[in-house]
Amino acid sequence: MSATSAVAVLFLVVLAGLIARKLGILTDEVSHAVSRLITQITLPCLTLTSMQRPFSAELLQGFLISLELGLLIIPGSILLGWALFSARKRERRALLANFCGFSNCGFMGYPIIEAINPAWMIYAVGFNVAYNLSCWSIAVMLISGEKKIDLKKILLNQNIIASVIGFALFCAGFRWPDVLFRGMDYVGGLTTPLSMLLIGARLSGIRLKELRDMDYHWIALLRNLILPLAVLGLLFLLPLPSDIRQVVFILTAMPLGTLIAMLAELYNGEATFAARSVAWTTLLSLGTIPLLSLLMPLIAAY
């Protein structure tokens, strides 16, 4: 399936989520429960099953390259955002810097990668490991104002645990028993429709009159267009396999990561600004993701 077709199909599910919200089915309580279900159950299962591949040095190298690229791109983008928004108050500056670094590479990126080519998922997992490591260290430090990294929170994150287990089993050549694998695969397969329905529900609450602050629009321009294109320029400069280049580009082309909005609420940041920013960039991504996906044939041919 082409990137454009995959995006079109997934956004039909987003539309269903928006309708479900309007009908009172996906209430705030239900959406919160679904979010927990995804992050704690279905996404770790998807991570585990995605790494059930016959071991090869090529796949191992690709996983590590994606991990390294994530550890370069995410902190680098945060540093850029911290410099660009130096005139803002510390709380706002911390959020804007994190918004530059963290795309929605899990909830939205995984489903799109899986729809385009499931074999690429192992590279997406590698990038997402870097995402989680950076999120529970750099993002938390900036938003909370703390100067210590909580290693316990990082290491006990369900998705980090699933990534470590999946990576170890991949390297060992271990295969889950068929019944267990199928069960996890069914559960992991719920990630795509549930996450798209949840995004649709969140989009239903956005009001344009609430977006008078220009920071909403600056961050949307950066996150949805400028940063993905800048990352693509970097990827073209590096000697990378085409499939890894495409995966990383897709993941960085996603709108703002919802986890940053959750952290803003948890650590008493500007939670309303964060939530509206996520919703606004996600709404705009209905246009920017299909637009950027037109570059995929060029990337594949490079």
Summary of the structure (lengths in Angstrom):
residues: 302
radius of gyration: 18.2
end to end distance: 19.5
largest distance: 56.2
contacts: 1055
relative contact order: 0.17
helix: 80%
strand: 1%
